[in-house]
């Protein structure tokens, strides 16, 4: 029904649009150091995925497992962004700034959920391929009817979430810095008040 062969042009088009979307998001969200680092990490992983393209297809029936693990790498890049920034903060100024002004947004939570679902979809495809390989089933119902449209919809959602993350009118970092300044001022004021009372 929604097989890859019937809608190949559309599915491939969405798949190839990921890098341009990342580049647009990088330009739009450049002022936000948190967005900039996140998009840089995702762009690096996407380039690595492209570099390993031939290797991935050489895995044949294990391709689904490879894609699932790669999606978990994307998920990890979002979850552990502050830890990655900590590792490189003494070498890269962007990582230093992100480490001290880290902010987790709703869009990042949506990305984590999207990458998790992508992993689940690919694990199901991998399981189906293994069942076929060992003669337990004689066709690919999930792969032929559900896999390609689901992957395409999830990739479109990922692109929209990344663009939404990048296109917020005021970079979130300004909010974080303002909040930290207010907290610091409030702490200083409370400390001064308690010192006056002690006198």
C-alpha positions, -999 to 999 in steps of 0.1 A, spaced: 0 0 0 26 26 11 56 6 -1 90 24 -7 88 16 -44 55 34 -49 65 66 -31 103 65 -35 106 100 -48 87 114 -17 105 92 9 139 100 -6 131 137 -8 122 139 29 154 118 38 176 142 18 161 173 33 175 166 67 209 183 62 194 214 45 170 217 75 199 215 99 218 242 80 188 265 80 183 258 117 219 266 124 216 300 106 183 309 122 193 298 157 229 311 156 223 336 184 214 308 208 245 289 220 224 260 232 206 256 198 239 261 180 257 233 198 227 209 196 224 215 158 262 211 154 261 177 172 231 165 151 248 177 119 280 159 128 260 127 134 241 131 102 274 135 82 288 104 100 256 85 90 261 95 54 298 85 55 287 50 67 259 46 41 276 18 22 286 0 54 250 2 66 235 -13 35 261 -41 35 246 -53 68 215 -65 49 191 -80 75 209 -62 103 203 -28 88 173 -21 111 194 -27 142 222 -4 128 196 24 122 180 19 157 215 22 173 223 53 153 190 69 163 200 62 199 232 81 192 211 111 181 190 107 213 221 106 234 234 138 217 203 156 229 203 141 264 240 143 272 247 177 255 258 193 288 281 164 295 296 167 260 300 204 266 318 197 299 342 174 282 353 200 257 347 232 277 384 239 283 392 235 245 361 250 228 346 283 238 311 273 226 312 242 249 324 264 278 294 288 273 269 260 268 281 243 300 276 274 321 243 285 304 227 251 297 190 250 291 167 221 282 138 230 261 104 214 253 116 210 217 145 189 229 121 167 248 101 163 216 133 154 197 142 127 224 107 112 220 110 113 181 144 96 182 131 70 206 101 62 184 125 60 153 146 34 172 115 14 181 103 14 145 137 2 133 139 -25 160 105 -38 148 118 -38 112 150 -56 123 129 -83 142 107 -88 111 138 -92 89 152 -118 113 119 -137 114 119 -138 76 156 -149 75 148 -179 98 116 -189 78 92 -180 106 73 -156 83 72 -155 45 67 -118 38 75 -83 51 41 -68 61 56 -41 84 85 -32 61 62 -31 30 33 -11 44 42 7 76 80 13 78 86 39 50 56 62 58 63 60 95 100 69 90 91 97 67 65 112 91 90 110 120 117 126 99 92 154 90 84 159 127 121 160 136 127 187 109 97 208 122 109 204 158 144 215 149 131 245 130 108 254 158 138 252 183 159 274 161 132 300 152 121 312 186 121 350 184 143 355 216 172 332 220 167 312 252 202 320 264 192 356 271 164 343 294 189 320 311 214 348 317 188 372 329 174 345 353 209 338 367 216 375 372 183 379 391 190 349 413 226 361 420 212 396 429 185 381 451 211 359 469 234 389 474 205 410 488 194 382 512 230 378 524 233 415 530 200 416 549 210 387 571 244 404 578 226 436 589 203 416 612 233 399 628 248 433 637 
